[in-house]
């Protein structure tokens, strides 16, 4: 029973910290892409700008920024806790 608990609920190796690093890189890539997309959209449709599109873009930016920060924080915590 103890082996079962350690196998499924025990601590993972330090290599698993790379999972958060990959998520951080992906989130940052999407964040940069969305910033450029939003800027391009604003410049292209300046005369007929849609307020809903701007609000949804800003909401996506906030979501991606928070995902980037959370994954970066989790990666840092994982690396510092497993020495």
N, C-alpha and C positions, 0 to 999 in steps of 0.2 A: 504494500500500500504506500509506503514511504517513497519507493522508487517511482510509482505512478505520479505522486504529487510533485516530486522534483522534475519529472520528465515534462509534465504539462503545465506546471505553475511555477517552476523554479526560475531563477535569473537566466538570462540569455548571455551569450558571449559578446565581446566587444565588437565583433564583426557586424552584429545586428544594428549598431549605431549608424552604419552606412545607409540603412534604409531611410533614416531621417535626412541624411545628406542628399540622397537622390531626390527626395520629396522637396527639399529646399531648393535645389537647382531647378527642378521642373517648375515650381511655383514662381521663382524669380524669372525664368524664361517667359512664362505666360504673362507675368506682370509687365515686363518690358514690352512684350508684343502688344498687350492691351493698351498701354500708354501711347505707343506710336499709332495704333489703330484709332484711338479716341481723338488724338490730335489731328490725324488725317481726316477723320469724319467731320470734325468741327471746321477745319479749313475748307473742305470740299462743299459742305452744305451750310455755309455761313448765312446765306440769305434766308433759307427755309429751314432753320434749325428746329428740331423737334425736341421739346423739353423732356418728354418721356425717354427718349433715346439717351439724352445726356444723363438723366438721373439713373437709368439702368447701367450705363457705362461707369458712372461714379460708384454705384453699388458694387459692381463687379471688381473695380479697382480696390475698394476697401476690403472685399472678401479675399482677393488674391494677396493683398498686402498682409492681412492677418494670417492667412495660411503660410506665407513665407516666414513671418516672424515666429509663429508657433513652431513650425518645423525646425527653424534655426535654433530656437530656444531648446527644444527637445533634443536636438543633436548635441548641443553644448552640454546639457545636463547629463546626457548618456555618456559622453566622453569623459566628463569630470567625475562621474560616480564610479565608473569602472576603470580603475587605475592599474 
